[in-house]
Amino acid sequence: MNLNEMAAFYREHGYLLAEGLLTPAEVEAMREEADATIERMSRHQQEANNLWKGNWLKDEERAQQRLNAVHDMQFQAAIFGKLLFNDKLLDIAEALIGPNVQLHHTKMLAKPPEKGGAFPMHQDYPYFPHQNHTMFAVSIYLDDADEENGCIRVMPGSHKLGPLECDPGGFYLPPEKYPIEEGLPVKAKAGDGVIFNYLTIHGSSPNRSGRPRRNILIQMRDPSDPPTRDIHASRGQGLMLRGINPVPVPAAWAAERKAAAGVS
Ligand SMILES: O=C(O)CCC(=O)C(=O)O
């Protein structure tokens, strides 16, 4: 698919498989840094186990699952900062949302073999609602991902439903109405990215295989698309990845800088 075809597919289906964003050497280097990050977190007693809260999972299942989730990966290792400026990815981002592409946040999700945690079906929208719905995620796989190790599942076209009512405690959709198994598994190779709009219903099954499933997820938006509720702050948010920021950077930032430097 060329970039125009990719954009047309994304507009129609709300998701897109972007193949070959990373070279095998980049994948290998990122695997090492991903594992080293988890190891550092545990050495410093920072809990990385972050299964989705709520009643969608029975207590006994919850006790058997584990999900290593670490936010703001560009602050963990330079290789993840460099990833934000991957040209193949940004060419696609530009085709999807226009010439200006801004970072919202990043995270790593690592499902360990045999017990890697599931994600209930949900939209990302309630976590960071925006006016024009330009927000999308790219989940870049560091391992081949399939049904057995819990690849992402999407409901194609569901972005057209708009924001849906969800559980106020956990922001997930009712599991009886939206079972994880009914999502379309988007199989991908290590180094591929699965792109999906923040309105697209998605989730994933547990990793029951003997292989890990690690990915780096980046959320991006058009900087002209304002949040309707300011409820998701993260480090590095607002960094321009491509193009320009047509929205004035808050004057308060300059005041903060001056105050920190002790000048007026
Ligand atoms: O990577 C996955 O399996 C799901 C991630 C996800 O749904 C999310 O971060 O919102």
The ligand as an SDF file (V2000), in Angstrom:
LIG
                    3D

 10  9  0  0  0  0  0  0  0  0999 V2000
   -1.0050   -3.7130   23.5520 O   0  0  0  0  0  0  0  0  0  0  0  0
   -2.0810   -4.1990   23.8530 C   0  0  0  0  0  0  0  0  0  0  0  0
   -2.2750   -5.3930   23.8710 O   0  0  0  0  0  0  0  0  0  0  0  0
   -3.2340   -3.3000   24.2010 C   0  0  0  0  0  0  0  0  0  0  0  0
   -2.8030   -1.9220   24.5970 C   0  0  0  0  0  0  0  0  0  0  0  0
   -3.9460   -1.0420   24.8690 C   0  0  0  0  0  0  0  0  0  0  0  0
   -5.0630   -1.3850   24.6700 O   0  0  0  0  0  0  0  0  0  0  0  0
   -3.7660    0.2960   25.3900 C   0  0  0  0  0  0  0  0  0  0  0  0
   -2.6530    0.6490   25.8020 O   0  0  0  0  0  0  0  0  0  0  0  0
   -4.7410    1.0650   25.3870 O   0  0  0  0  0  0  0  0  0  0  0  0
  1  2  2  0
  2  3  1  0
  2  4  1  0
  4  5  1  0
  5  6  1  0
  6  7  2  0
  6  8  1  0
  8  9  2  0
  8 10  1  0
M  END
$$$$
